Each structure stands twice: as structure tokens, then as C-alpha cells.
Amino acid sequence: MEDELESSDIVWEVANIAKVIGREQRTTFHLLTTGQLPAKKIGGRWVASRRKLLAAVLGDAA
């Protein structure tokens, strides 16, 4: 069960990350490339944890 939760927490691609944080793709790409969001680039694709993204954007409200 925990593995299912962990895999659903993964968000791939700038477009999907943008949807999670409620920003435009261009803004999200800037935030990613400048290290302002907790994400990694793997094989040319951005990947992040939904939980960590929301915590970074919402801060204590998450």
C-alpha cells in the first residue's frame, strides 16, 4: 500500500508540475531551472514529489 502512495506522489514533466502548483508552464520552468522548487531532472525530464512541491509553495499551510 505504501508503494502505491509513493508512486502517486511522483509528478513528471513541467506541464504536470505546473498544474500541481497552479502556475504557468513558463513560470514553473523558471522556478525549476533556478532551483526554487524541489525537483530533479532525470533523463531530460523534470520529476518531483507532489507533497514536497505543495509544501514548498504553501509553506506552513501545507
RAFENPE-V26815 format. One record per pair of residues at least 6 apart in sequence whose C-alpha atoms are under 8 Angstrom apart, sorted by the first residue. I is the first residue (numbers start at 1). GAP is how many residues later the second one is. Records with the same first field share a line. If there is no record, write none. Layout:
BEGIN
I=GAP, GAP
END
This chain:
BEGIN
9=40, 41, 42
10=37, 38, 39, 40
11=6, 36, 37, 38, 39
12=33, 34, 35, 36
13=32, 33, 34
14=11, 14, 15, 32
15=10
17=11, 31, 33
18=6, 7, 10
20=30, 33, 34
21=32, 33, 36
31=6
32=6, 7
37=16, 19
38=10, 11, 14, 15, 18
39=7, 8, 9, 10
40=6, 7, 8
41=6
54=8
55=6, 7
END
